[in-house]
Amino acid sequence: MSGPLPAGEARRIGQAEHHDGLAARNRRLAVGDTIALRIRRDDRDAAAAYQDFAVPYRPAMRVLDALNWVAENAAGDLAYRWFCGSKMCGSCAVRMNGREVLACWEAVEPRMTIEPLRNLPVIRDLVVDRGPFERKVAELEPWIERPAPYAGFPEPLTHKQMKHASKALDCIGCMCCYSACPVIGLGHLTDFAGPAPLVQLGQTALDPRNDPDKVARSLARSGIFHCVSCYKCEEVCPAAIPIVSQVIEPLKARAAVLVPAMAAHPLALRAVVAERGRVDPTALVLRVQGMRALANLMRAFRLLVRGKIDPIRSFIKRRTAAADAARRWLAHVPAKWTPVRRQEHAPKLDPRAGPDSEGTGHDRGGPR
């Protein structure tokens, strides 16, 4: 991947290769066909098992319609959530054939395996406990604390000031991204809050009216630099929110300015590239870990044998021809942030912090 994906495009990954667009799906089934539906059935007191159902197809059928047919005709005790049925409440999110979807918005397929969302405790069948997500959101304190009294109405805000916060405001809290995130799947090995809580935080932390001290306090609890930018969250987001490129990355830029200790690795990488015009693994490790890097000499020896590090080149600080250009470019892409009516609270521009990405709009549309 050469750079950030355009807004909404992550949702289309793999569709062309697998002929999996909406039009293709609608051609796979006709009235009179039968859908082979497999549903995971379990609860906290019993082992998971799968139950098979044959569901008659009807035009424009959604996954939710198939679940309703099962509940009404074959398994009255099937547990699943839904409320609005129109892509507004986010409560009907499930995994269909290994992909997180909204049951009310996803077209059926000839063969489907429906499972509950991952990374959350299962209460029963397809119903998961939202408690871990809600507790993390509360811990991040996603509200605005003004550094000065409200000046009155109207309060002008430009598109440039609100472009990232406005993307996050489209979140419907379905937690598809939370289920798809591989870092959340690592459990307690990281303190990463997850994409869904970070989107909730982004609604206010990326709002220029928020107190920088309050934003710093929230970001310090987020573990945001454990995000690996895999785009899985964007790929499954039914609201087409560019979660990585226009929420998480701007939050990282804020963290680099407000809580520099959190951004030790990216800031060190930036400094090494600006100084040498290349990524120097040895210099990067020493800048981040310091003398602690020498505690594991066996690992360092293996890296040396494999050609992963070159202590001699690092010691003499060998520069490439791109060093001057890299330094000039990085000096002109500071993290930009200017709170509304409180210019004196704006953090100083830090040339070490990452660039601020531009918005490219939404991609809504109907079911995949």
FIDRENZA-745092 format. One record per residue (C-alpha): y, z, x; residue number from 1; residue in three letters. Coordinates in steps of 0.1 Angstrom, whole numbers, m for minus. Layout:
REM residues N
+-------+-------+-------+------+-------+
| north |    up |  east | lopa | bavex |
+-------+-------+-------+------+-------+
|     Y |     Z |     X |  NUM |   ALA |
...
+-------+-------+-------+------+-------+
REM end
This chain:
REM residues 368
+-------+-------+-------+------+-------+
| north |    up |  east | lopa | bavex |
+-------+-------+-------+------+-------+
|     0 |     0 |     0 |    1 |   MET |
|    32 |   m12 |    17 |    2 |   SER |
|    57 |     9 |    m4 |    3 |   GLY |
|    64 |    25 |   m37 |    4 |   PRO |
|    52 |     7 |   m68 |    5 |   LEU |
|    77 |    m6 |   m94 |    6 |   PRO |
|    81 |    18 |  m123 |    7 |   ALA |
|    51 |    15 |  m147 |    8 |   GLY |
|    31 |    m8 |  m125 |    9 |   GLU |
|     6 |    19 |  m114 |   10 |   ALA |
|    m7 |    18 |  m150 |   11 |   ARG |
|   m19 |   m18 |  m144 |   12 |   ARG |
|   m39 |   m11 |  m112 |   13 |   ILE |
|   m73 |   m28 |  m115 |   14 |   GLY |
|   m67 |   m44 |  m149 |   15 |   GLN |
|   m64 |   m80 |  m137 |   16 |   ALA |
|   m95 |   m76 |  m114 |   17 |   GLU |
|  m116 |   m62 |  m142 |   18 |   HIS |
|  m102 |   m83 |  m171 |   19 |   HIS |
|   m92 |   m50 |  m187 |   20 |   ASP |
|   m59 |   m58 |  m205 |   21 |   GLY |
|   m53 |   m51 |  m242 |   22 |   LEU |
|   m59 |   m88 |  m252 |   23 |   ALA |
|   m92 |   m88 |  m233 |   24 |   ALA |
|  m104 |   m56 |  m250 |   25 |   ARG |
|   m95 |   m69 |  m284 |   26 |   ASN |
|  m117 |  m100 |  m278 |   27 |   ARG |
|  m148 |   m79 |  m268 |   28 |   ARG |
|  m155 |   m65 |  m303 |   29 |   LEU |
|  m156 |   m81 |  m338 |   30 |   ALA |
|  m161 |   m67 |  m373 |   31 |   VAL |
|  m198 |   m57 |  m376 |   32 |   GLY |
|  m203 |   m48 |  m340 |   33 |   ASP |
|  m214 |   m13 |  m331 |   34 |   THR |
|  m197 |     9 |  m304 |   35 |   ILE |
|  m221 |    29 |  m282 |   36 |   ALA |
|  m202 |    62 |  m280 |   37 |   LEU |
|  m213 |    90 |  m257 |   38 |   ARG |
|  m195 |   124 |  m259 |   39 |   ILE |
|  m198 |   154 |  m236 |   40 |   ARG |
|  m206 |   184 |  m257 |   41 |   ARG |
|  m204 |   219 |  m242 |   42 |   ASP |
|  m187 |   252 |  m244 |   43 |   ASP |
|  m182 |   283 |  m222 |   44 |   ARG |
|  m216 |   297 |  m232 |   45 |   ASP |
|  m238 |   266 |  m229 |   46 |   ALA |
|  m246 |   240 |  m203 |   47 |   ALA |
|  m229 |   206 |  m207 |   48 |   ALA |
|  m248 |   178 |  m224 |   49 |   ALA |
|  m240 |   144 |  m237 |   50 |   TYR |
|  m247 |   132 |  m273 |   51 |   GLN |
|  m249 |    96 |  m283 |   52 |   ASP |
|  m234 |    80 |  m314 |   53 |   PHE |
|  m234 |    45 |  m329 |   54 |   ALA |
|  m199 |    39 |  m344 |   55 |   VAL |
|  m192 |     8 |  m366 |   56 |   PRO |
|  m162 |   m11 |  m352 |   57 |   TYR |
|  m132 |   m20 |  m373 |   58 |   ARG |
|  m101 |   m40 |  m363 |   59 |   PRO |
|   m75 |   m23 |  m341 |   60 |   ALA |
|   m98 |     7 |  m337 |   61 |   MET |
|   m86 |    35 |  m313 |   62 |   ARG |
|  m106 |    61 |  m295 |   63 |   VAL |
|   m93 |    86 |  m319 |   64 |   LEU |
|  m106 |    66 |  m348 |   65 |   ASP |
|  m140 |    66 |  m332 |   66 |   ALA |
|  m139 |   104 |  m328 |   67 |   LEU |
|  m128 |   109 |  m364 |   68 |   ASN |
|  m157 |    87 |  m376 |   69 |   TRP |
|  m181 |   109 |  m356 |   70 |   VAL |
|  m166 |   141 |  m370 |   71 |   ALA |
|  m167 |   128 |  m406 |   72 |   GLU |
|  m201 |   112 |  m405 |   73 |   ASN |
|  m223 |   124 |  m377 |   74 |   ALA |
|  m212 |   157 |  m360 |   75 |   ALA |
|  m189 |   178 |  m381 |   76 |   GLY |
|  m188 |   205 |  m354 |   77 |   ASP |
|  m172 |   182 |  m328 |   78 |   LEU |
|  m142 |   199 |  m313 |   79 |   ALA |
|  m112 |   177 |  m302 |   80 |   TYR |
|   m75 |   179 |  m305 |   81 |   ARG |
|   m49 |   156 |  m321 |   82 |   TRP |
|   m18 |   161 |  m341 |   83 |   PHE |
|     7 |   132 |  m344 |   84 |   CYS |
|   m16 |   103 |  m338 |   85 |   GLY |
|    13 |    82 |  m325 |   86 |   SER |
|    17 |    90 |  m288 |   87 |   LYS |
|    43 |   117 |  m293 |   88 |   MET |
|    26 |   151 |  m289 |   89 |   CYS |
|     1 |   144 |  m261 |   90 |   GLY |
|   m25 |   167 |  m275 |   91 |   SER |
|   m53 |   142 |  m278 |   92 |   CYS |
|   m57 |   134 |  m241 |   93 |   ALA |
|   m93 |   129 |  m230 |   94 |   VAL |
|  m112 |   110 |  m203 |   95 |   ARG |
|  m126 |    77 |  m214 |   96 |   MET |
|  m150 |    59 |  m190 |   97 |   ASN |
|  m136 |    80 |  m162 |   98 |   GLY |
|  m100 |    74 |  m169 |   99 |   ARG |
|   m74 |    97 |  m186 |  100 |   GLU |
|   m61 |    83 |  m218 |  101 |   VAL |
|   m45 |    93 |  m251 |  102 |   LEU |
|   m72 |    89 |  m278 |  103 |   ALA |
|   m45 |    79 |  m303 |  104 |   CYS |
|   m32 |    51 |  m282 |  105 |   TRP |
|   m63 |    37 |  m264 |  106 |   GLU |
|   m82 |     7 |  m277 |  107 |   ALA |
|  m120 |    12 |  m280 |  108 |   VAL |
|  m145 |    m5 |  m258 |  109 |   GLU |
|  m181 |   m16 |  m266 |  110 |   PRO |
|  m195 |    13 |  m246 |  111 |   ARG |
|  m175 |    45 |  m241 |  112 |   MET |
|  m182 |    79 |  m225 |  113 |   THR |
|  m157 |   105 |  m237 |  114 |   ILE |
|  m152 |   137 |  m216 |  115 |   GLU |
|  m126 |   165 |  m215 |  116 |   PRO |
|   m98 |   165 |  m190 |  117 |   LEU |
|  m106 |   177 |  m155 |  118 |   ARG |
|   m90 |   205 |  m135 |  119 |   ASN |
|   m88 |   227 |  m166 |  120 |   LEU |
|  m113 |   252 |  m182 |  121 |   PRO |
|  m132 |   237 |  m211 |  122 |   VAL |
|  m131 |   257 |  m243 |  123 |   ILE |
|  m155 |   236 |  m263 |  124 |   ARG |
|  m165 |   199 |  m263 |  125 |   ASP |
|  m133 |   179 |  m256 |  126 |   LEU |
|  m109 |   209 |  m260 |  127 |   VAL |
|   m95 |   223 |  m227 |  128 |   VAL |
|   m75 |   255 |  m220 |  129 |   ASP |
|   m38 |   246 |  m213 |  130 |   ARG |
|   m32 |   281 |  m199 |  131 |   GLY |
|   m32 |   272 |  m162 |  132 |   PRO |
|    m7 |   244 |  m167 |  133 |   PHE |
|    16 |   265 |  m189 |  134 |   GLU |
|    15 |   295 |  m165 |  135 |   ARG |
|    24 |   272 |  m136 |  136 |   LYS |
|    53 |   257 |  m155 |  137 |   VAL |
|    66 |   291 |  m164 |  138 |   ALA |
|    64 |   302 |  m127 |  139 |   GLU |
|    85 |   272 |  m117 |  140 |   LEU |
|   113 |   283 |  m141 |  141 |   GLU |
|   122 |   248 |  m154 |  142 |   PRO |
|   156 |   256 |  m169 |  143 |   TRP |
|   192 |   252 |  m158 |  144 |   ILE |
|   212 |   280 |  m143 |  145 |   GLU |
|   248 |   270 |  m139 |  146 |   ARG |
|   267 |   281 |  m108 |  147 |   PRO |
|   299 |   283 |  m129 |  148 |   ALA |
|   307 |   288 |  m166 |  149 |   PRO |
|   303 |   259 |  m189 |  150 |   TYR |
|   335 |   239 |  m188 |  151 |   ALA |
|   333 |   226 |  m224 |  152 |   GLY |
|   324 |   195 |  m243 |  153 |   PHE |
|   321 |   166 |  m235 |  154 |   PRO |
|   305 |   170 |  m201 |  155 |   GLU |
|   304 |   136 |  m184 |  156 |   PRO |
|   273 |   127 |  m165 |  157 |   LEU |
|   267 |    93 |  m149 |  158 |   THR |
|   235 |    73 |  m149 |  159 |   HIS |
|   233 |    77 |  m111 |  160 |   LYS |
|   235 |   115 |  m114 |  161 |   GLN |
|   208 |   116 |  m141 |  162 |   MET |
|   185 |    87 |  m133 |  163 |   LYS |
|   156 |   108 |  m120 |  164 |   HIS |
|   159 |   137 |  m144 |  165 |   ALA |
|   160 |   112 |  m173 |  166 |   SER |
|   127 |    97 |  m162 |  167 |   LYS |
|   111 |   131 |  m163 |  168 |   ALA |
|   124 |   138 |  m198 |  169 |   LEU |
|   100 |   112 |  m212 |  170 |   ASP |
|    71 |   136 |  m205 |  171 |   CYS |
|    50 |   144 |  m236 |  172 |   ILE |
|    29 |   172 |  m219 |  173 |   GLY |
|    m4 |   154 |  m223 |  174 |   CYS |
|   m17 |   165 |  m188 |  175 |   MET |
|   m34 |   132 |  m181 |  176 |   CYS |
|   m18 |   133 |  m147 |  177 |   CYS |
|   m29 |   168 |  m141 |  178 |   TYR |
|   m65 |   158 |  m148 |  179 |   SER |
|   m63 |   127 |  m125 |  180 |   ALA |
|   m47 |   145 |   m96 |  181 |   CYS |
|   m72 |   148 |   m67 |  182 |   PRO |
|   m52 |   176 |   m49 |  183 |   VAL |
|   m55 |   198 |   m80 |  184 |   ILE |
|   m92 |   192 |   m78 |  185 |   GLY |
|   m93 |   210 |   m45 |  186 |   LEU |
|   m87 |   242 |   m63 |  187 |   GLY |
|   m72 |   271 |   m43 |  188 |   HIS |
|   m73 |   252 |   m10 |  189 |   LEU |
|   m37 |   242 |   m17 |  190 |   THR |
|    m8 |   258 |   m36 |  191 |   ASP |
|     2 |   224 |   m51 |  192 |   PHE |
|    16 |   229 |   m86 |  193 |   ALA |
|     4 |   195 |   m98 |  194 |   GLY |
|    22 |   165 |  m112 |  195 |   PRO |
|    26 |   177 |  m148 |  196 |   ALA |
|    44 |   210 |  m138 |  197 |   PRO |
|    65 |   191 |  m113 |  198 |   LEU |
|    76 |   166 |  m140 |  199 |   VAL |
|    86 |   196 |  m161 |  200 |   GLN |
|   105 |   210 |  m132 |  201 |   LEU |
|   121 |   176 |  m124 |  202 |   GLY |
|   138 |   176 |  m158 |  203 |   GLN |
|   161 |   204 |  m146 |  204 |   THR |
|   158 |   205 |  m108 |  205 |   ALA |
|   170 |   169 |  m106 |  206 |   LEU |
|   199 |   177 |  m130 |  207 |   ASP |
|   231 |   180 |  m109 |  208 |   PRO |
|   244 |   208 |  m131 |  209 |   ARG |
|   216 |   232 |  m119 |  210 |   ASN |
|   224 |   259 |   m93 |  211 |   ASP |
|   211 |   248 |   m59 |  212 |   PRO |
|   199 |   284 |   m52 |  213 |   ASP |
|   179 |   283 |   m84 |  214 |   LYS |
|   164 |   249 |   m76 |  215 |   VAL |
|   154 |   261 |   m41 |  216 |   ALA |
|   137 |   291 |   m56 |  217 |   ARG |
|   116 |   269 |   m79 |  218 |   SER |
|   108 |   243 |   m52 |  219 |   LEU |
|    96 |   270 |   m28 |  220 |   ALA |
|    68 |   279 |   m53 |  221 |   ARG |
|    58 |   243 |   m60 |  222 |   SER |
|    37 |   233 |   m29 |  223 |   GLY |
|    52 |   199 |   m34 |  224 |   ILE |
|    45 |   186 |     1 |  225 |   PHE |
|     7 |   188 |    m6 |  226 |   HIS |
|    12 |   157 |   m28 |  227 |   CYS |
|    m6 |   128 |   m11 |  228 |   VAL |
|    13 |   100 |   m31 |  229 |   SER |
|   m20 |    85 |   m43 |  230 |   CYS |
|    m3 |    72 |   m75 |  231 |   TYR |
|   m32 |    84 |   m97 |  232 |   LYS |
|    m7 |   103 |  m119 |  233 |   CYS |
|    14 |    72 |  m124 |  234 |   GLU |
|   m17 |    52 |  m131 |  235 |   GLU |
|   m27 |    72 |  m161 |  236 |   VAL |
|     7 |    83 |  m175 |  237 |   CYS |
|     9 |    71 |  m211 |  238 |   PRO |
|    47 |    74 |  m211 |  239 |   ALA |
|    49 |    52 |  m180 |  240 |   ALA |
|    68 |    78 |  m160 |  241 |   ILE |
|    71 |    68 |  m123 |  242 |   PRO |
|    60 |   103 |  m114 |  243 |   ILE |
|    56 |    98 |   m76 |  244 |   VAL |
|    85 |    74 |   m69 |  245 |   SER |
|   112 |    88 |   m92 |  246 |   GLN |
|   102 |   125 |   m97 |  247 |   VAL |
|    81 |   139 |   m69 |  248 |   ILE |
|    98 |   120 |   m40 |  249 |   GLU |
|   133 |   130 |   m52 |  250 |   PRO |
|   121 |   166 |   m55 |  251 |   LEU |
|   108 |   164 |   m19 |  252 |   LYS |
|   142 |   152 |    m8 |  253 |   ALA |
|   158 |   181 |   m25 |  254 |   ARG |
|   133 |   205 |    m9 |  255 |   ALA |
|   140 |   191 |    25 |  256 |   ALA |
|   177 |   199 |    21 |  257 |   VAL |
|   174 |   233 |     3 |  258 |   LEU |
|   141 |   246 |    18 |  259 |   VAL |
|   137 |   229 |    52 |  260 |   PRO |
|   108 |   251 |    62 |  261 |   ALA |
|    87 |   234 |    34 |  262 |   MET |
|    93 |   200 |    50 |  263 |   ALA |
|    83 |   208 |    85 |  264 |   ALA |
|    59 |   178 |    88 |  265 |   HIS |
|    81 |   150 |    73 |  266 |   PRO |
|   112 |   162 |    91 |  267 |   LEU |
|    93 |   163 |   124 |  268 |   ALA |
|    79 |   129 |   117 |  269 |   LEU |
|   114 |   116 |   110 |  270 |   ARG |
|   127 |   131 |   142 |  271 |   ALA |
|    99 |   117 |   163 |  272 |   VAL |
|   103 |    81 |   149 |  273 |   VAL |
|   141 |    83 |   154 |  274 |   ALA |
|   137 |    94 |   190 |  275 |   GLU |
|   108 |    72 |   201 |  276 |   ARG |
|   107 |    43 |   176 |  277 |   GLY |
|    71 |    50 |   168 |  278 |   ARG |
|    48 |    76 |   155 |  279 |   VAL |
|    37 |    98 |   184 |  280 |   ASP |
|     8 |   120 |   171 |  281 |   PRO |
|     9 |   144 |   201 |  282 |   THR |
|    46 |   150 |   197 |  283 |   ALA |
|    43 |   153 |   160 |  284 |   LEU |
|    16 |   180 |   162 |  285 |   VAL |
|    35 |   199 |   189 |  286 |   LEU |
|    67 |   198 |   168 |  287 |   ARG |
|    49 |   211 |   137 |  288 |   VAL |
|    24 |   235 |   151 |  289 |   GLN |
|    40 |   245 |   184 |  290 |   GLY |
|    18 |   263 |   209 |  291 |   MET |
|    m7 |   270 |   181 |  292 |   ARG |
|   m19 |   234 |   186 |  293 |   ALA |
|   m34 |   245 |   219 |  294 |   LEU |
|   m57 |   270 |   203 |  295 |   ALA |
|   m83 |   243 |   194 |  296 |   ASN |
|   m88 |   226 |   228 |  297 |   LEU |
|  m121 |   211 |   217 |  298 |   MET |
|  m105 |   192 |   189 |  299 |   ARG |
|   m77 |   180 |   212 |  300 |   ALA |
|  m104 |   168 |   237 |  301 |   PHE |
|  m122 |   148 |   209 |  302 |   ARG |
|   m89 |   132 |   199 |  303 |   LEU |
|   m81 |   123 |   235 |  304 |   LEU |
|  m116 |   107 |   240 |  305 |   VAL |
|  m111 |    86 |   208 |  306 |   ARG |
|   m77 |    75 |   219 |  307 |   GLY |
|   m59 |    92 |   190 |  308 |   LYS |
|   m35 |   110 |   214 |  309 |   ILE |
|   m19 |   101 |   247 |  310 |   ASP |
|    m4 |   132 |   264 |  311 |   PRO |
|    11 |   112 |   293 |  312 |   ILE |
|    30 |    89 |   270 |  313 |   ARG |
|    41 |   119 |   250 |  314 |   SER |
|    52 |   139 |   280 |  315 |   PHE |
|    74 |   111 |   294 |  316 |   ILE |
|    88 |   105 |   259 |  317 |   LYS |
|    81 |    68 |   261 |  318 |   ARG |
|   103 |    48 |   237 |  319 |   ARG |
|    97 |    15 |   221 |  320 |   THR |
|   122 |   m13 |   216 |  321 |   ALA |
|   125 |    m2 |   179 |  322 |   ALA |
|   138 |    32 |   188 |  323 |   ALA |
|   175 |    23 |   186 |  324 |   ASP |
|   171 |     5 |   153 |  325 |   ALA |
|   150 |    33 |   138 |  326 |   ALA |
|   176 |    59 |   148 |  327 |   ARG |
|   204 |    38 |   132 |  328 |   ARG |
|   184 |    32 |   100 |  329 |   TRP |
|   174 |    68 |    96 |  330 |   LEU |
|   210 |    80 |   102 |  331 |   ALA |
|   221 |    59 |    72 |  332 |   HIS |
|   196 |    71 |    47 |  333 |   VAL |
|   205 |   108 |    42 |  334 |   PRO |
|   194 |   128 |    11 |  335 |   ALA |
|   223 |   124 |   m14 |  336 |   LYS |
|   231 |   151 |   m39 |  337 |   TRP |
|   263 |   161 |   m56 |  338 |   THR |
|   263 |   187 |   m83 |  339 |   PRO |
|   286 |   182 |  m113 |  340 |   VAL |
|   321 |   200 |  m110 |  341 |   ARG |
|   308 |   221 |   m82 |  342 |   ARG |
|   313 |   200 |   m51 |  343 |   GLN |
|   316 |   231 |   m30 |  344 |   GLU |
|   279 |   239 |   m38 |  345 |   HIS |
|   266 |   205 |   m27 |  346 |   ALA |
|   244 |   209 |     3 |  347 |   PRO |
|   256 |   191 |    34 |  348 |   LYS |
|   241 |   157 |    40 |  349 |   LEU |
|   211 |   161 |    63 |  350 |   ASP |
|   203 |   129 |    82 |  351 |   PRO |
|   168 |   143 |    87 |  352 |   ARG |
|   160 |   143 |    49 |  353 |   ALA |
|   143 |   114 |    31 |  354 |   GLY |
|   161 |    86 |    12 |  355 |   PRO |
|   169 |    88 |   m25 |  356 |   ASP |
|   149 |    62 |   m44 |  357 |   SER |
|   165 |    39 |   m70 |  358 |   GLU |
|   153 |    37 |  m106 |  359 |   GLY |
|   138 |     5 |  m120 |  360 |   THR |
|   134 |    13 |  m157 |  361 |   GLY |
|   105 |    20 |  m180 |  362 |   HIS |
|    74 |     0 |  m190 |  363 |   ASP |
|    64 |    12 |  m224 |  364 |   ARG |
|    44 |   m12 |  m246 |  365 |   GLY |
|    13 |    m4 |  m267 |  366 |   GLY |
|   m22 |     6 |  m258 |  367 |   PRO |
|   m37 |    m5 |  m225 |  368 |   ARG |
+-------+-------+-------+------+-------+
REM end
